[in-house]
Amino acid sequence: MDISIQDGIITAITPPGQVEGETELDCSGLYVSSGWIDLHVHAVPELHPYGDDIDEIGVKQGVTTLVDAGSRGADRIGDLYTASLKADTQVFALLNISRIGLERTDELSQLEWIDLAKAREAAASYPEFIVGLKARISQSVVKDSGIQPLLLARTLSEETKLPLMVHIGSAPPSISEVLELLQPGDVITHYLNGKSNNLFHEDGTPLQGLLDAIARGVHLDVGHGTASFSFRVAEQAKTAGIALNTISTDIYRGNRLNGPVYSMSNVLTKFLYLGYSLEEVIRAVTSSAAAWLGKPELGQIRVGHQANLTLFALKAGEKQLKDSEGDIRVAQYYIEAKGVFTNGSLITS
């Protein structure tokens, strides 16, 4: 097909060869989708280890919209908002329920760092920017605080009407305690992690608590990251018929440069390898992610809409893929981002 764009707006979508314009970009052999959306990244470059530059993990990856997943809490969420205005990538944020955010990696270990009043104030100050709350509920983060941070997060969610994204990892708290507190619209990120406190029994069957959470409308997000994606668990999930909701990277400088994430394209290729169709894989970073954000227009290509597009290739050839457990698989086809059209211009990858 041909897509005609004027002043950043899609003006026509026609069969090939029927549109005329001043500038022609020949994308023969490429696919186009609505702009990829990454629901879980860390986009504050000065934070270590969990930080990176917005456009390095955004438009340069084929991602036109990203959601920073709790890098900042109420103390400094305004800094992230200001930085986002200078980027080519569209940015939304999940507010860390700890006011200090990821200034430390045990940000929920001291309950006094969870200032509900300050968090409510931050949410009210940036209503278009903050799309949810982030709580990292694993032992290394909460330490002796146990399940209490998630109870406080639940209270904050009810007060602000913002959904929770909950990072799951090592116990305690146990995964069953976490699942019981999740409500419709909340997100479990890292749902395919290979840790002992995960969402599947040893025989690969899903926990009843997971099935119950899905039934009441809890959303599943990949959040690959350095330590949170297992091919073995992903195969268990697919065999069990667990629906693929959204694919996100949990990308930051370390796992972008050194793996196992590398790029959004690399993560998407892993799901192609697992046997999901190209349509299912792309839906998980376009319309499904847009629906969770409550911004369905971000997942559509329509005349009269802003041109928010990702160009990508599907290539034949061996591609080595590594999960967070060190398990290596070899794909015969792989996805490669070629560029985005956003903010009225083309940016190539």
C-alpha positions in Angstrom: 0.0 0.0 0.0 0.9 3.7 -0.2 0.5 6.0 2.8 0.4 9.7 2.1 1.4 12.1 4.9 1.1 15.9 5.0 2.2 18.0 8.0 2.5 14.9 10.1 -1.1 13.8 9.4 -2.1 10.7 7.3 -4.1 12.0 4.4 -4.5 8.8 2.3 -4.0 5.0 2.5 -4.3 3.5 -1.0 -3.2 0.5 -3.1 0.4 1.0 -4.4 1.2 3.5 -7.1 -1.9 5.7 -6.6 -0.6 8.5 -4.4 1.5 11.5 -5.5 3.5 13.7 -3.3 6.6 15.9 -3.2 8.8 13.4 -1.5 8.7 9.7 -2.0 10.1 7.1 0.4 10.4 3.7 -1.1 9.8 1.1 1.6 9.4 -1.9 -0.6 9.9 -5.1 1.3 9.3 -3.6 4.7 6.4 -3.9 7.0 4.7 -0.8 8.6 2.8 -0.9 11.9 1.5 1.8 14.2 4.4 2.9 16.4 5.7 0.3 18.8 5.0 0.9 22.4 7.3 -0.3 25.2 5.4 -0.5 28.5 8.4 -1.1 30.7 11.7 0.8 30.3 14.1 2.9 32.5 14.7 6.2 30.8 16.6 8.3 33.3 20.2 8.3 32.1 21.9 9.4 35.3 20.4 6.5 37.4 22.6 3.4 37.8 22.2 0.5 37.1 18.7 1.1 35.9 18.9 4.1 33.5 19.3 5.0 29.8 18.7 7.9 27.4 15.1 8.2 26.2 15.7 8.2 22.4 18.4 5.4 22.6 15.6 3.1 23.9 12.9 4.8 22.0 12.9 6.0 18.4 16.3 4.5 17.7 14.7 1.1 18.6 11.7 1.6 16.5 9.7 2.5 19.6 7.7 5.7 19.3 6.1 5.6 22.7 7.6 4.3 26.0 6.5 4.1 29.6 9.2 4.6 32.2 8.4 2.0 34.8 9.1 3.7 38.2 12.5 5.2 37.7 11.2 8.3 39.5 9.0 8.7 42.6 7.3 11.8 43.9 10.6 13.5 44.8 11.8 13.9 41.2 9.0 12.9 38.8 9.0 16.5 37.5 12.6 16.0 36.3 11.6 13.1 34.1 8.6 15.1 32.7 10.9 18.0 31.8 13.4 15.6 30.1 10.6 13.9 28.1 9.6 17.2 26.5 13.0 17.3 24.8 12.9 13.8 23.3 11.6 12.6 19.9 10.1 9.6 21.7 6.7 10.1 23.4 7.1 9.3 27.1 4.6 8.4 29.8 5.5 7.4 33.4 4.6 5.0 36.1 5.1 6.7 39.4 7.3 4.7 41.8 5.3 4.4 45.1 8.6 5.1 46.9 9.2 8.9 46.8 12.9 8.2 46.1 12.3 6.1 43.0 15.4 4.2 41.8 17.9 6.4 43.6 18.4 3.1 45.4 17.5 -0.4 44.4 15.9 -1.2 47.8 13.5 1.7 47.5 10.7 -0.1 49.4 12.8 -1.4 52.3 11.9 1.6 54.4 8.2 2.3 54.8 8.9 6.0 55.5 10.0 6.4 51.9 6.4 5.6 50.8 4.8 9.0 51.3 1.2 8.7 50.1 0.4 12.4 50.4 3.3 13.3 48.3 2.5 10.6 45.7 -1.1 11.9 45.5 0.2 15.4 44.9 2.6 14.2 42.1 -0.2 12.2 40.4 -2.5 15.3 40.5 0.3 17.5 39.1 1.0 15.4 36.0 -2.3 13.8 35.1 -1.5 13.4 31.4 2.0 12.1 32.0 1.6 9.6 34.9 -0.4 6.6 33.7 0.0 4.3 36.6 1.9 3.3 39.8 4.9 1.0 40.0 5.7 -1.3 42.9 8.7 -3.6 42.8 7.6 -6.4 45.1 10.5 -8.8 45.4 12.8 -9.6 48.4 15.8 -7.6 47.3 13.6 -4.5 47.1 11.2 -4.7 50.0 13.6 -6.6 52.4 11.9 -6.7 55.8 8.9 -4.7 54.7 7.2 -7.8 53.3 3.8 -7.3 51.7 3.2 -3.9 53.3 4.5 -1.8 50.4 1.9 -3.5 48.1 -0.9 -2.8 50.6 0.1 0.8 50.6 0.3 0.8 46.8 -3.2 -0.7 46.7 -4.5 2.2 48.9 -2.7 4.8 46.7 -4.2 3.2 43.6 -7.7 3.4 45.0 -7.2 7.0 45.9 -5.7 8.1 42.6 -7.7 5.8 40.3 -4.3 4.8 38.8 -3.6 1.1 38.0 -0.6 -0.7 39.5 2.2 -2.3 37.7 3.7 -4.9 40.0 7.2 -6.3 39.5 7.4 -9.9 40.7 10.6 -11.7 41.6 12.1 -13.6 44.5 10.2 -14.3 47.7 9.3 -13.2 50.2 6.6 -12.0 49.7 5.1 -15.1 48.1 3.6 -14.8 44.7 0.2 -15.9 46.1 0.2 -12.9 48.5 0.9 -10.6 45.6 -1.7 -12.0 43.2 -4.5 -11.7 45.8 -4.1 -7.9 45.9 -4.2 -7.3 42.1 -7.4 -5.8 40.6 -8.7 -5.4 37.0 -6.4 -3.2 34.9 -3.4 -3.8 37.1 -0.2 -5.3 35.5 2.0 -8.1 36.4 5.4 -7.4 34.8 8.1 -10.1 34.5 5.3 -12.8 34.3 7.7 -15.1 32.4 10.6 -15.0 34.8 12.3 -18.3 35.7 12.8 -17.7 39.4 11.4 -20.2 42.0 8.7 -17.7 43.1 7.2 -17.6 39.6 3.6 -18.1 38.2 3.9 -21.8 37.2 4.2 -25.1 38.9 7.2 -27.4 38.3 5.1 -29.4 35.8 4.4 -26.2 33.8 0.8 -25.7 34.8 -0.2 -22.2 35.8 -0.9 -21.4 39.4 -4.6 -21.1 40.2 -3.9 -17.6 41.5 -2.6 -16.6 38.1 -5.7 -18.0 36.4 -8.0 -16.2 38.9 -6.1 -12.9 38.3 -6.4 -13.2 34.5 -10.1 -13.9 34.9 -10.7 -10.7 36.8 -8.8 -8.6 34.3 -5.2 -8.4 35.4 -2.9 -7.6 32.5 0.3 -9.7 31.8 3.4 -7.8 30.6 6.7 -9.5 29.6 9.3 -7.0 31.1 12.2 -9.1 29.8 15.1 -7.3 31.6 18.3 -8.8 32.8 16.8 -11.4 35.0 13.2 -11.8 34.2 12.6 -13.8 31.0 12.9 -17.6 30.7 12.3 -19.5 27.4 11.3 -22.5 29.5 8.6 -20.5 31.4 7.5 -18.8 28.2 7.0 -22.2 26.6 5.0 -23.3 29.6 2.8 -20.2 29.3 2.1 -20.8 25.6 1.4 -24.5 26.1 -1.1 -23.6 28.9 -2.9 -21.1 26.6 -2.0 -18.0 28.6 -2.7 -15.1 26.4 0.1 -12.8 25.2 -0.9 -9.3 26.4 2.0 -7.0 26.0 5.7 -7.5 25.2 8.1 -5.0 26.9 11.8 -4.9 27.3 12.7 -3.5 30.8 15.6 -2.1 28.9 18.4 0.1 30.3 21.9 0.8 29.4 23.5 -2.4 30.8 21.2 -4.9 29.2 21.0 -2.9 26.0 24.7 -2.9 25.4 25.6 -6.3 27.0 22.4 -8.3 26.6 20.3 -10.3 27.0 17.8 -7.6 25.9 19.7 -5.6 23.3 16.7 -4.1 21.6 12.9 -4.3 21.2 13.5 -6.1 17.9 15.5 -8.8 19.7 12.8 -9.3 22.3 10.1 -9.5 19.6 12.1 -12.1 17.7 12.1 -14.3 20.8 8.3 -14.5 20.6 8.4 -15.3 16.9 10.8 -18.1 17.7 8.3 -19.4 20.4 5.7 -19.8 17.6 3.6 -16.7 17.9 2.6 -15.2 14.6 4.0 -11.9 13.4 0.5 -10.4 13.9 0.3 -11.6 17.5 3.8 -10.3 18.2 3.2 -6.8 16.7 -0.2 -6.5 18.3 1.5 -7.0 21.7 3.5 -3.8 21.1 0.9 -1.8 19.3 -2.9 -2.1 19.8 -2.7 -4.2 23.0 -0.3 -1.7 24.7 -2.3 1.3 23.4 -5.5 -0.3 24.9 -3.9 -0.7 28.3 -2.8 3.0 28.2 -6.4 4.0 27.3 -5.0 5.6 24.1 -6.3 3.4 21.3 -5.3 5.9 18.7 -1.7 5.0 19.3 -2.4 1.5 18.0 -4.1 2.6 14.8 -3.1 3.7 11.3 -6.0 5.8 10.0 -6.6 8.7 7.7 -6.8 11.9 9.7 -4.6 10.6 12.5 -1.1 11.7 13.4 1.4 9.5 11.5 2.8 7.4 14.3 4.5 4.5 12.4 7.3 1.9 12.8 9.0 0.5 9.7 10.5 -3.0 10.2 11.8 -6.0 8.2 11.3 -9.7 8.7 14.6 -11.3 7.7 15.5 -14.9 7.0 18.8 -16.0 8.7 20.1 -17.6 11.9 19.8 -15.3 14.9 21.2 -16.4 18.3 18.8 -15.5 21.2 19.6 -15.6 24.9 17.2 -15.5 27.8 17.8 -14.3 31.3 18.8 -17.8 32.5 21.6 -18.1 29.9 19.5 -20.5 27.7 20.4 -20.0 24.1 18.1 -20.7 21.1 18.6 -20.1 17.4 15.9 -18.4 15.4 15.6 -18.8 11.6 13.8 -15.5 11.1 14.2 -12.2 12.9 12.7 -8.8 13.2 14.8 -5.7 12.5 13.5 -2.1 13.1 14.3 0.2 10.2 12.9 3.5 11.4 9.9 5.4 12.7 7.8 8.2 11.3 6.8 10.5 14.2 6.5 14.2 15.0 6.2 14.8 11.3 9.5 13.3 10.2 11.3 10.0 9.5 14.0 8.8 11.9 15.9 5.8 10.7 17.3 3.1 13.1 
